[in-house]
């Protein structure tokens, strides 16, 4: 469920991360490169522990993106809903964050 109500000056919908979009894209490109590097390590039959070390680094990088997006959601989407005085929308945003946290913790 995505019930964002944030808009820009033209009234177009905006997500909380929009101001950091380029930074997130760059981080994801680096993560993509890390994943390709791990594939190459497997193709090259590198030592198991070295591959696991890189998998761990990739996991931490993805977790960094996830926690950044969650932080943006809380600071932008949840805060905006609360500022608008729409208690139901604020509760829905908080529930979205809670559900996202639960998915992150399980992964």
Secondary structure by P-SEA (a helix, b strand, c coil): cccccccccccccccccccaaaaaaaaaaaaaaaaaaaaaaaaacccaaaaaaaaaaaaaaaaaaaaaaaaaaaacaaaaaaaaccaaaaaaaaaaaaaaaaaaaac
